[in-house]
Structure formats: structure tokens, C-alpha cells
């Protein structure tokens, strides 16, 4: 009698859905995607858009904090003039942001 009760109890415990065990892992992957991977992809896309919009004469800041004006472009590099007569060659990926003229900012802010 006791053995039959124990077997009946073990049978009810094993009838749970095996997906319930994987549910926390699936949720963690989903949270990881929305908080880590997706924003990083957006930042990478924005940086690629920035690099494709750069042209000769644009003022930029590099990831090293150097400010300069683009004087020449190659497939993988920019010629960056950091002071009059001083030109350095930098990687395309080294550009952090484009510096905008103050009159452009004030005219776009008042529109």
C-alpha cells in the first residue's frame, strides 16, 4: 500500500513539462539580447553611418581625443590635419564623432 502511494506521488512529479526547466534560460537570453546586443548593434550602425557621411573638410574628434580636419581620404585611412602644416594618418575606425559648426547648431535648434 505504501509502495503504491510512493509510486503514485513520483509519477505526478515527473509529469511536469520539460520546457519549464528551460524557461529561465530562455528569459535570460531574451533579456541579454534586449539590454546588451541590440543597443550595441544600434551604436555600430550609427558609427558606420557617421563614417560614410564624412567628407574632406569635416572637423572630427578621434577616439584618442585629438581634434582635426580631414584633408584626405583613402579606403581605410584619413589624412587628418591637427594643426596648420601637421597632417597625421588615422584609421577610419578611430573617428569618434563629427564636430559641427556653431552656426549649424544654432540654426537647427531655432527651426
PyMOL commands that set and color helices and strands:
alter all, ss='L'
color gray80, all
select helices_A, chain A and resi 2-13+19-53+92-94+102-110
alter helices_A, ss='H'
color red, helices_A
select strands_A, chain A and resi 59-62+67-73+77-83+86-91+95-99
alter strands_A, ss='S'
color yellow, strands_A
deselect
rebuild
show_as cartoon
